[in-house]
């Protein structure tokens, strides 16, 4: 069971159609943002390739750029 993806793994899994959804979450205590991914029934964070810890993005723009590098199309954020 996958509960974390590095950028390389996420790109690979997106290309084969396994990754289907994402979520950007505020890491309030750390002043940043985390990216969560969904593939099949698995969910997990985008992690740093070396440390294998959830990757903390300093800005929302940086989190969106990472998602777009994986292959997702991010057209908007928010709740209606």
N, C-alpha and C positions, 0 to 999 in steps of 0.2 A: 504494500500500500504506500502510495506517495503522499507525503504530507509537507513537502517542500520542493521547490524547483530553483535551480540556478538559472541564470539568463540563458545559457546554452541549452539546458534541458527544456526550458520553457519554449524557446524558439523551435526546437525539434518537435516537441509535443503539439505545438500550435500548427506546425506545417503538416503533420499527419492527421490533424483534425481532432485530437484528443482534448485539448484545452478549449473550453466553450464559454467561459465567463470569467470576470474579474471583479474585484472590489478594492477600492482605496479606502483605507481606514486611518483615522487620526491617531497618532501615537502621542497623546497629550503630555504625558509625563516626560517624554523625550524630545518634545518640540519638533515633530516631523510627521512623516506619513509612511505607512506600510502598504504593500500590495499583496492581496490575497488572490489566488487563482483557483479555478474549479476545472477539474478534468474527470469525466465520468462521475463516480460517486466520491471521488477524492477532492479534498480542499486543503490548501496549504499556502504558506507564505513564499514570496520570492526571496531567496536567501543569497547571501554573499558566498561566492564560490570557495573562498579559502576558509572562512570561519564557520560556514554553515549555520550562521545566525540570521534571523530575519533582517533583510536589508532596509535600512532607515533612509528615507529620502527627505532632504531638508526642505524641499518645496513641492507643492502640488504639481507644478510644471515638470519637475524632474521625474515624478512618479508616472505622469502621463507619457512622457518621452520614452520611458522604459517599456511601458505597455505597447506603445507604437513600434518600438524596436522588436518586440516579440512578434508583432503582427496584428494585434488588435486595432480596430478602428475606434478611436475615442472621439465622439462627437459632442458630448456634453456631460455635465455632472449636476446632480441635484435631486431633490425630491419634489414631487408635485402633489 
